[in-house]
């Protein structure tokens, strides 16, 4: 019985590690696609697009 919670934790850790690896592979695929298909002048768009400021999730906090 005592071993069961530890076993569950180990399973969750393994799942999270696999999930992180899949996300990493997905991100690399996205980057490859963007680099291949976006036009060369795409980098210049950052001068025209403003960054998104952080918005707190707490609705009571005034910005």
RABEL-V284389 format. One record per residue. RES is the residue in one small letter. SS is DSSP state (a for helix, b for strand, c for the rest). D_LAST is the distance of its C-alpha to the last C-alpha in Angstrom with 2 decimals. Layout:
res=RES ss=SS d_last=D_LAST
res=RES ss=SS d_last=D_LAST
This chain:
res=x ss=c d_last=50.30
res=x ss=a d_last=48.55
res=x ss=a d_last=48.42
res=x ss=a d_last=46.62
res=x ss=a d_last=43.03
res=x ss=a d_last=43.50
res=x ss=a d_last=44.82
res=x ss=a d_last=41.82
res=x ss=a d_last=39.46
res=x ss=a d_last=41.54
res=x ss=a d_last=41.44
res=x ss=a d_last=37.65
res=x ss=a d_last=37.45
res=x ss=a d_last=39.91
res=x ss=a d_last=37.98
res=x ss=a d_last=34.72
res=x ss=a d_last=36.69
res=x ss=a d_last=38.18
res=x ss=a d_last=34.82
res=x ss=a d_last=33.41
res=x ss=a d_last=36.52
res=x ss=a d_last=36.21
res=x ss=a d_last=32.58
res=x ss=a d_last=33.76
res=x ss=a d_last=36.63
res=x ss=a d_last=34.45
res=x ss=a d_last=32.10
res=x ss=a d_last=35.20
res=x ss=a d_last=36.60
res=x ss=a d_last=33.47
res=x ss=a d_last=33.58
res=x ss=a d_last=37.28
res=x ss=a d_last=36.81
res=x ss=a d_last=34.10
res=x ss=a d_last=36.28
res=x ss=a d_last=39.30
res=x ss=a d_last=38.05
res=x ss=c d_last=35.26
res=x ss=c d_last=36.61
res=x ss=a d_last=37.07
res=x ss=a d_last=34.74
res=x ss=a d_last=31.79
res=x ss=a d_last=30.49
res=x ss=a d_last=30.07
res=x ss=a d_last=27.43
res=x ss=a d_last=24.80
res=x ss=a d_last=25.05
res=x ss=c d_last=24.01
res=x ss=c d_last=21.38
res=x ss=c d_last=17.95
res=x ss=c d_last=16.41
res=x ss=c d_last=13.80
res=x ss=c d_last=10.68
res=x ss=c d_last=9.90
res=x ss=c d_last=7.82
res=x ss=c d_last=8.23
res=x ss=c d_last=11.01
res=x ss=c d_last=10.39
res=x ss=c d_last=9.67
res=x ss=c d_last=9.52
res=x ss=c d_last=6.48
res=x ss=c d_last=3.77
res=x ss=c d_last=0.00
